[in-house]
Amino acid sequence: MYSVYRPERTNIFYRYHNQTKEVLVSVQRMEESLKRLKKVKSGGQNPTANNNVEGNKILTDDDKIRLQIQLDATYFAEKVIILIHGVIA
């Protein structure tokens, strides 16, 4: 019988999860580091005070990375569901 839960496939899921988590942690650390640097350069003023243009928030590079990871994870999950349903059917 063919199983979607074979060890090599499960390993792919764990690797994907771990690498995604690693990227998100790295992005968060970089974001915090940049905020501290901007704060030092601005003399202690709020470094995010200029992020609004007419009330609309500008997407930062960090936000774009997070959005792309969300899109990628959603796509990955959809493909896994298709794979599982294809095996079960």
Stockholm file with secondary structure:
# STOCKHOLM 1.0

chainA/1-89         MYSVYRPERTNIFYRYHNQTKEVLVSVQRMEESLKRLKKVKSGGQNPTANNNVEGNKILTDDDKIRLQIQLDATYFAEKVIILIHGVIA
#=GR chainA/1-89 SS CCCTTCHHHHHHHHHHHHHHHHHHHHHHHHHHHHHHHHHHHTTSSCTTTTCEETTEECCCHHHHHHHHHHHHHHHHHHHHHHHHHHHHC
#=GC SS_cons        CCCTTCHHHHHHHHHHHHHHHHHHHHHHHHHHHHHHHHHHHTTSSCTTTTCEETTEECCCHHHHHHHHHHHHHHHHHHHHHHHHHHHHC
//
